[in-house]
């Protein structure tokens, strides 16, 4: 366990439970600072672990790395939850009476980051054993030396490709590509020096220092490969660069529309938008004035990724809301079918249906109309209205069942209609018992179908 973690745990528990008295509670501002530090720390840990895993995959293979992939996914999910809750705590900070809720949220943030940290730490020893660079460092240094030669051997081909591109495109289009080659060459040279340093450490029996040199060389060669890959992909990228930048601008403007739509004004989103603003302006100018479109595209990609990450929680909530709306729309349609069916049955039995049952059906119909009106703006209210409509319609259905059970079935078949009761027909006005009971057709309470009466 890290030093001071026990004291932090005690403070957290006291703050959460209120034990120890108000004088023992951590000041809210200190808690805010600890939570902010915690989310930054866990994010750094997740990113660093991802880099370690990417480097290790080539050495240990994807299958053997799967347990670490799973652990990293778990830690990343906990970190995402912590970030979302931290944003919620920031919102609570703006409210006059939200201090206790904010304190609860912040302590939960710290707990989530601690859990994410523990997930990674639980696998750290196994990861180290699997990779075991100390025992493998001599072979690793030899492999890195060979890899450095391979990457250096690819530089002349990249230089020829760059010369071809210069003949086809303006220098302003190639600024980032031109810089990639010297960076790749410098990284290869740095890797070779690190390999030599590692070998020297081995000769002196210092395997720990040799591992450090080997890992630094490994990282340098990985970056060099990325630089050369950028040059190799440049021709295809330049062919579509203008269109790609336009699409990226359209996409990031859509993200900015989402920021406004969600009213996302938390610190992370605000900072991402502030960073994106000059990037958007530079990319627009590059398209207009012939600047470095590939560099503009790369910067737009980073800016859009930052905004996407900041909006992730809002979009998840929006997607949840849309799914909930679909569910409520389906419930509304199903309930409308239910009410219509019960209403038709009440029409058939209307002479025996009392005011209470009819009132329930009218209430169900009214509630559904209100639910449909509420659905676009308030899902919870719409759902509650649908629930009430279902209750009213179900009660009406049960009362109609009582009416049907109180009748005597007809003997045989009347005009080919089976399973219809005598009272059904009489109350519906289909049989003229004791004379013609029909009134007008369409009419009000004194002349409706089947004779007089209010229903």
N, C-alpha and C positions, 0 to 999 in steps of 0.2 A: 504494500500500500504506500502511496506517496506520502511524504511528510506533510503535515498540516491537514491531510484529508480527513482524519478522525475528528479534528476540531471543527472542520467544515460540516461534517455529518451531524455533529451534535448541534451546531447552530441551526442547521437546516431542520432538524427534528423539533427543536424548540420553537422555531418560527412557524412550523407547520401545525403543531399541536397547541401552541400557546402556553406550554409548560414553562415554568421558571419565572413567570411574571413579565410584565411589559418591559421592565428595565433590562431584561436579559435578551430581548429580541434584537436581532440584527437591524440596524437602520435600513430603511427601504432603499435609500440611495446606494448604500454599500451592496445591497442585494442586487440592485439593477446592474451595478458594475460587474459583480461576479457572474451574473447570468450572461452579460454581453461578452465577457472574457471566455466563458465556457463555450458559447456557441461558436465563437471564432476558433477556439482551440480544437473543438471536435471536428470542425470543417477542415482545419489544417491536417488533423490526424487522418481523416478519411482520404483527403487528396494525396497525402504522403504514402499512405498504405496502397492506394491505387497505383502510384508510380512504382512502388516496390514490387507489386504483383505483376505489373506489365514487364518489368525487367526479369522477374523470376520465371515467367511463363516459358520463355525461350530456353531456359536452362532445365526446368523440371517437367515441362510439358503441361498441356491444358488439363488433362485428366487428373493429374496429381495436384493441380492447383485448385480444383473445384471447391474443396472445403473452405479455402480462403476466399474464393469468389463469393460463396454463400455468406460467410461471416462479414465480408465487406458490404454486401447488399443489406444485411441486417443492421449493421452500424449506420449505413447511409440512410435507411428508413427512419431509424431513431433520431438521427441528426435532422432530417427533414421535419419530423414532428416537433423537435425542439425549436427549430427556426420558426415554424408556423405559430407555435405557442408564444414565442418571444415577440412576434409581431402583434399577437393578441394582447400581450402585456403592455406593449407600447401604446395600443389604442386605449387600454384601461387607464394608463397614466394621464391621459387627457381628460378624464372624467373626474368630477369633484368627489364622488363617493366610491371610487373604485379601488381604493388603496388596498383593502383586504383581498379582493379578487386578484389584484395585480401581484400581491405578495404570494398568493397561492400559485398563480401562473408561473412566477419566476422560480419558485422552489421546484416546481415540476420541470421547468426547463433545465435546471441544474441536474435534477435526477435523471432526465433523459440523456443528457450529455454524458453523465457518469456511466450510465448503462451502455451507451454506444462505445465509450472508451474501454469499458470492461470487455465487451465483445471482441474488440481488436486485441486487447492485451491477453485475453485467454488463448488466442491463436498465435501470439508472437513467438512463444518458445517453439511450438511445432513448426512454424514457418522457418525459424532459424535452423532447426535441426534438419529440415528437409533440404534447405539450400546449403547449409554447412560450408560456407565459403572458406573457413579457416583450413579445413582439410583439403579443399579442392582448389585453393588459390594458385598453386603452381600450374596446374592444367589450365585454369581459367586465364592466367596471364598469357600463356602460349596461344590460346584461342583468340584472345583479344589482339595479340600482335598480328596474327593471320588476318583477322577481320579488318584491322587498320590498313593492311596492305591491299585487301580487296576493295575497300572504299576508296583509297587513294588511286587505285587503278581505274576507277570509274570516273574520275575527275576529267581526264582528257575528252571523253565522249560528251560530258556535260558542257565542256568549253566549246566543242564544235556545234552542239545544239544551240548554245547561246549566240554564237556567231551567226548562225542561220536566222535566229529570231531577230537579231539586230538588223539584218537585211530586210526583214519583213515589217518591223514595227518601230515606232518612234522610241527614243531612249526613255522618254517619260513613262512609257508603258512597261519598261523593263527594270525599273529602279530596284524593286525588291528582289527580282531574279538575279540581277547582277551582283547584289550583295550576298546572295546565297552561296556562291562559289567560294569567295575568300573565307566566309564563315566555315564552310565545310572543310576546307584545307586546314584552317587554323585549328579546328576541333580534332582533326585526325592527328596533327602534329602534337597537340596537347595530350591526346590519348597515348601516343607512342612514348612521350616523356613520362607519363604516369605508369605505363607498363615497365619502363626501365627503372623507375623509382620503386615499383613493387618488387622487381627482381632483386634490387639492392637490399630491400628490407628482408626478403627471404634469406639472402646470403648472410645477413646479420642475425637471423633467427627471430625476427620480429614479424610474426605472422599477422598480428592485428593491424599493424601499419600497412602490410602488404595487401590485406583485404580492403582497407580504405582506398589505396591507390587503384586496385582493380575495379572497385565499384565506381570510382570517379572516371576511370577510363571507359568503362561500360556505358556510363551515362553520356560521355562526350561522343562516343561512336554512334550511339543512338540518335543524338542530335544531328551529327554529320549526315547520317543516312536520310534523315528528314529533309535536310537542306538540299541534298542531291535529288531526292524524290520530287521536291518542289520544282526544280529545274526541268526534270524529265516530263513532268505533267504540264509544263508551261505552255507548250504549243496549243494543246487542246483547250487549256484554260483561257488563253488569250483569244482564241477564236470565238469564244462565247462570253468574254469578259463584260462587254458593255451590256449585253442582255442579262447576264447574271447579276451585275450591280443593280440594274433597274429592278429586277425581281427581288433582290435583297432589300432595296429601298422600300419597295411596296410592302414587303413582309414586315419590316421593322416599323413602318408607319401603321400597319395593322396592329402591331403590338402596342404602339402608343395610343391607338384608339381603345384598346382593351384597358390600358391604364386609366384612361378617362372613364370608360364604361364601368369599371369596377370601383372607381374612385379610390384607387390604390395610392395612398399618400404616406405609406410607412417609410422609414428611413432607407431600407434596402432598395425599394422601388424608386424612390426619389433620387438616390445616388446613381442607380443604373441609368435612369433617364438623363440625368445631368452629364454622365459620361458619354452617352449616345449622341447627344445633341451636336457637338462639334464633329463627330464621326460622320453623321448624316450630312452635315454641311460640306465636309471635305469630299465625300463620295459624290455628292451632287455636282460639286465644282469639277471633280475629275472627269465625269462624263461630259460636262459642258466644255471644258477647256483642254481636254486631252491629257489628263494626269495619269498617275499609276493606278490603273483599274484593279490590278491584282492586289495591290496593297490596300486599296479602298475596300475591296471585297473581304479581305481577311479581317480588317478592322470592323466592318459591318457584322461579320459572323460573330466576333467576340462580343460586340455591343448587344446584338440580338440574343445571344446566349445568356448574358447577364440579366436582361429584361425578362427572358423566359423563366429563368430560375427564380427571379423575384416574384413573378406572377403565378408560379406553379400552384400555390395554395389557393389563390383566387380562382384559377381555372378549374381546379379540382372541385371547389365548392360550386362553381357555375355548372360543371358537368353533372354533379350530384343533383343540383336543382333541376336541370333539364330532364334527367332521368326520373326524378320525382314528379315532375309535371306530366311526363308521358304516363306514368303510373296513375296519377290522379285523373287524367283525361280518360284513361281506359275505365277506371272505376266509375266515373261520371256517366260514360256511355252505358255501361252495364246496369247501373242503377236506373237510368232512364228507361231502359228496356224492362226492368223489373216493375217500375211504377206504371208504365204503359200497360203491361200485362195485367197487373192487379186492377187497374182502372177499367180495362175492357171487361174483366170478370164482374166488376161492380156494376157496369152497365147492364150486363146480362141478368144480374140478380137484383137490379136496382130497387124493385118494389119491397124487398126484404132487407135492404141495407140502410142502417140508421144513420143519423147525423154524425155520430161520433166517428164511424168508419169513413164516411165521406170527408169529414173534416181532416182525418189523418191523410187521406189521399191528396186533398188540396194542399195540406201542409207539406207533404213530400214534394209535390210539384213546385211549390214556391221555393222550398229549400234548394232544389236542383237548379232553378233559375238563378238564385243567388250564388250558388256554387260556381256555375258557369261564368257569371260576371266576375267572381273573385279569383278564378283560376289564374289569369295572367299576372296578377299583382300580389296575391297572398295565398301560397299553397297550403299553409297550415289552416287558414280560415276555410278554404275550399274543402279540404279534407274533413274538417269538423262538420261542415254543412252536409257533405255527402253522407257521413256517418248518421247524422240525424235523419236524413231522408230515408236511408235504409231502414232505420228503426221504425219510422212512421209507416213505411210501405209494408214491412214485415208484420207489424201489428194489424194493419188493415187486412193483409192476406189471411192471418189467423182468424180474424173475425169473420171473413167471408167463408172460411172453412167451417166455422160453427153454423153459419146459415145453411151451407150445402148439406151438412150432416143432419140437419133438422128436417129434411124433406124426405118423401117416400119415392123410390125409383119408379118410373113408368114401367108397365108391363109391355115388353116387346119393343118395337121400333116405331117411332113417330116420324113419318116422312123421311125415313132413312137416317135419322139422327139418333145415335146411340149414346148411352151414358148421360142423358140429360134428364133432370128431375122435373116432375110435374110443377113444383113450385118455381123452378127456374123459368119455365115457359110462361107460367101465369104472371109471375112478377115482372118478367121482361115484356109483357104485353103481347106476346106472340099468340097465345090462346085467348079467345074472348070468352071468359067465364062469366056467365050471367049476363051476356049481352056484349055489345061492342064497347070496349073500354078505351079505344083509341081517341085521343084528342086531335089537335091540329097537327102539325109536323114539327117544324122548328118553332120554338116558343119559349116563353119564360116560365116562371114557377107555377102559373095557373093553367098552362096549356101545353106542357111538354109531351114527349112521346110516351104513350102508355097511360095517359089521363092526367089528372091534376096532381097537386102536391108540389112540395118545394124541391124534390130530388128526382 
